[in-house]
Amino acid sequence: MESEDDALTVRQVTERLVKAHPQLDIGLVQDSVQTAYEELRYARVRTYLPVLMERRVQDLLPSGERTEVDT
């Protein structure tokens, strides 16, 4: 179960990546963000969760779609 803070983080990361990758299916981006969150949800230091999630999503996206995300 996601906390309210985690739900907000997932939503913000998803919005940034959808804007950064408008050519991708929104569902693919959402699924990738959720996968990244599930992998990192028990991280002890929460400060870097959004950055770590974005980096993990970049690994999950198809190789031709990887670009740097403005933060």
N, C-alpha and C positions, 0 to 999 in steps of 0.2 A: 504494500500500500504506500503510495506516494504521500509525502507531507505537502502542505500547501506551498512551501518554499520550493520543493522539488518540482511540483507541478508547474509552478511559474517558470522555473529554470528550463524545463522541457519545452514549454510553450515558446519562450524567448529564443532558445537555440533553434527550434524548428522554424520560427519566423525569419530569423537571420539567414538560415540556410536556404529556405525557399526563395528569398530575395536574391541570394547569391547564385542560385542555380535555377533560374526560371524555366529552363529547358527540361528539367526533370519532373517526373510525375510527383505530385505532392505526397501521395501515399508512400512512395519509395523513400522520400526524405523523412516522413513521419516514422516509418518503420525503422529506418536507420538510427534516428535520434532515440527512439524507444529502446532499441538494442543497445546503443551506447549507454543509455541511462541504466539499464538493467545490469550491465557489466560493471558500472562504476557506482552504483547506488549505495554501497557500503563503505565508500571512501571515508577515511577519518577526517581529512581536511576538505571541507565543503567549499572553501573559497575558490578553488580552481576547477570545480566540477564543470562549469560551462565550457571552459577552454579545453579541458580533457575530452568532454563529449564531442565538441566540434572536431577535434583532431581524430577521434575514433570514427566519427561519421565520414570524414574524408577517406579513411581507409576502407570503409564499407561501400562507398559509392563506386559505380563503374569507373575503371581507370581513365577513360577519356573525359570524364566529367570532373576530375579533381582540379580545384583551383584554390588559391588562398582566399580566405574569408576575411573581410574587413571587420575588425573588432573595435 
